[in-house]
Amino acid sequence: MITTKKFLIKLYHNIFFIIKNTKTLFAISLLFYVLSGFIPYIHVTALSTIIREGDKIVGNNADVMDTRILYGIIMLAIAILVDRLLLLGQMPLASVLSYQIKTKIECLIVEKTSKLSYEYVESSTFQTKIQAVYKFANQLPNLYKTTLQILKSVIIMVSLMIGFQGCFYLAFIIMVGCLPKFLLSYRIRKKQHELDLHVTSDQRLQEYYKELLTKSQNVKEKQLFGLKGLFTTRWENISYYIHKKYTLFRYKSLRLNFFGDIGDITGYMIALVLLLLSPSIDGAGFLSLSVALMAIQNGINAFIGDCIAIRGQVLDDDVVYDFLKEQEDIQPSCDLKEPITKFTFDHVNFTYKGSSVRALDDVNVTLNSGETVVIVGENGAGKTTFIKMLLGLYPCQGGKVLCNNQPVNTLNRDSYFRRISTIFQHYNKYPFTIAQNIEMTLEEEAKPTEDMILCAKETGIHDWVCSLPNGYNTLLTHLRTEGIEVSGGEWQKIAIARGQMKPADVFIMDEPTASLDPLMEAEIMNKFMNMDSRSMKIIVSHRVGIATKADKILVFKKGKLVEVGCHKELIQNKGVYAQLYEAQAKWYTSSKEGESS
Ligand SMILES: Nc1ncnc2c1ncn2[C@@H]1O[C@H](COP(=O)(O)OP(=O)(O)OP(=O)(O)O)[C@@H](O)[C@H]1O
């Protein structure tokens, strides 16, 4: 349960954040809200002048064109005009302010995320947290509006109470009448917060089923397995469950609000009766004071609504501020200045969080520049983990990973990554043009450079790209209407071209050729292995055939590096590699035998 003091501190932090990041715009907005807070007072004052003077004119007690009635009419016109003008000015201002606040907080979140360790960002804990963080980031712009609205309501109430002192005690009765509404609204808001939390995972599931039914990548499996009925029923059931929960909640809220309204009306009625019973009041005085009381009541109700809303908006903000305070992965200041010549794994151990089995177990090996290294092993043997440790994405839990004799985790990551080009099995498919996918530039109409064409030729996509109407400027993916989808193999070749475009000392490919046809794979692999004899090339592959040409083969089994050597040596060893090689060779040989028989 949040205490008032804690709430005020949190509110102060939020408002401070908003003011710090919007300064002048916030000040202008504040001025607009303060000015508009006085409008009801001017409005009611003008109205009561008109009523009082009008009453005299109707009763023939005054000149027809008494200056006071004119003054009242002009004041009323000015009040209405200024109100409209302030509203007009507030709209664009609110839009710019909201944009600035949202962008600022999102930039902070993005910046923070980039400073967290890869291991943490990859975890499900982080994924859940970041969802909540963005949810609040979206709420923050509303907070400034609600705060200024509260200030405006206070100005409305205070100005009217001071301006119409005769209704001071009556305003108090109205306030008491609004009390049940305040308590009930507070309760409703709390229940809504609980309900929102309760249905979050159901809503996620609902979205998931909707995606299964509508997203293009799910269509194939849905049709082939006849899953439409199953998914639709699941989606309908969960949608109905959420709908039922919210409908019941809305019905209960309406019932509670009704009791709140009764309190409101009762307070106003009592105030009117007491006003009527007042001996000094005349007809015009009664009318103008009842209008003032109505304006005060509107101010109180707006105040209550905004106070309840602001409480809800501030409730979740700990998630964001805690996130922004989270411990960062410290970036070492030591730059890697000279080219990478050597990697050394010295008794390296690594176990993933939540796992009891070592993904890498006492790994010792040295890789040198100019070498072509192929890493093989069965599923889950530790091949990708080895690459990630080499890149310094995980901290060593035992032993050392050295680059040019320096521990990888003491090197500045940016300077280190600049010298390595890596393409993972799950590479990204960017909704950019082909040229932008290869070179990652911001230019909209990039002209293919000689280097780009060379990389495209080496990965076998140049002729295909040239056959497209927009060539290298062809937009990819259906995310944009004019974008086209391409085959898995074509995507892979584009990703490989991107990897080759990057000037680096070390090129790593972790199974990026699985979608390629055997001829294309062999051609790309040959070119890859023969490119720039000074650089180091590391390939992770399940196809043992590729390893025959490698300078060094690393064989992993259950996290252990069980064999290291060239093809000839490992075949002679008759160990794990030889078994893998023979098993794959047998597959082709028996197919051939099968064909001939
Ligand atoms: N993020 C992770 N969290 C927890 N365990 C993981 C994670 N990634 C991999 N593992 C586990 O670590 C072990 C080694 O995984 P790794 O991805 O290195 O194997 P691999 O040899 O590359 O497998 P594959 O050939 O299937 O890609 C496996 O048992 C795997 O289940």
PDBQT file of the ligand as one rigid body, heavy atoms in Angstrom, charges set to zero:
ROOT
HETATM    1  N1  LIG A 601      20.120 -18.528 -23.407  1.00  0.00    +0.000 N 
HETATM    2  C1  LIG A 601      20.253 -19.749 -22.868  1.00  0.00    +0.000 A 
HETATM    3  N2  LIG A 601      19.821 -19.983 -21.603  1.00  0.00    +0.000 NA
HETATM    4  C2  LIG A 601      19.954 -21.186 -21.044  1.00  0.00    +0.000 A 
HETATM    5  N3  LIG A 601      20.516 -22.248 -21.647  1.00  0.00    +0.000 NA
HETATM    6  C3  LIG A 601      20.970 -22.089 -22.911  1.00  0.00    +0.000 A 
HETATM    7  C4  LIG A 601      20.856 -20.826 -23.587  1.00  0.00    +0.000 A 
HETATM    8  N4  LIG A 601      21.393 -20.966 -24.813  1.00  0.00    +0.000 NA
HETATM    9  C5  LIG A 601      21.817 -22.238 -24.906  1.00  0.00    +0.000 A 
HETATM   10  N5  LIG A 601      21.565 -22.907 -23.775  1.00  0.00    +0.000 N 
HETATM   11  C6  LIG A 601      21.919 -24.308 -23.482  1.00  0.00    +0.000 C 
HETATM   12  O1  LIG A 601      23.345 -24.422 -23.514  1.00  0.00    +0.000 OA
HETATM   13  C7  LIG A 601      23.745 -25.585 -24.200  1.00  0.00    +0.000 C 
HETATM   14  C8  LIG A 601      24.673 -25.227 -25.364  1.00  0.00    +0.000 C 
HETATM   15  O2  LIG A 601      23.918 -24.467 -26.296  1.00  0.00    +0.000 OA
HETATM   16  P1  LIG A 601      24.518 -23.932 -27.664  1.00  0.00    +0.000 P 
HETATM   17  O3  LIG A 601      23.515 -23.018 -28.257  1.00  0.00    +0.000 OA
HETATM   18  O4  LIG A 601      25.875 -23.405 -27.441  1.00  0.00    +0.000 OA
HETATM   19  O5  LIG A 601      24.609 -25.282 -28.488  1.00  0.00    +0.000 OA
HETATM   20  P2  LIG A 601      24.925 -25.501 -30.021  1.00  0.00    +0.000 P 
HETATM   21  O6  LIG A 601      26.010 -26.518 -30.105  1.00  0.00    +0.000 OA
HETATM   22  O7  LIG A 601      25.186 -24.216 -30.714  1.00  0.00    +0.000 OA
HETATM   23  O8  LIG A 601      23.562 -26.143 -30.491  1.00  0.00    +0.000 OA
HETATM   24  P3  LIG A 601      22.835 -26.132 -31.939  1.00  0.00    +0.000 P 
HETATM   25  O9  LIG A 601      23.677 -26.932 -32.867  1.00  0.00    +0.000 OA
HETATM   26  O10 LIG A 601      21.539 -26.815 -31.653  1.00  0.00    +0.000 OA
HETATM   27  O11 LIG A 601      22.671 -24.720 -32.365  1.00  0.00    +0.000 OA
HETATM   28  C9  LIG A 601      22.481 -26.296 -24.600  1.00  0.00    +0.000 C 
HETATM   29  O12 LIG A 601      22.212 -27.313 -23.663  1.00  0.00    +0.000 OA
HETATM   30  C10 LIG A 601      21.409 -25.238 -24.559  1.00  0.00    +0.000 C 
HETATM   31  O13 LIG A 601      20.165 -25.799 -24.209  1.00  0.00    +0.000 OA
ENDROOT
TORSDOF 0
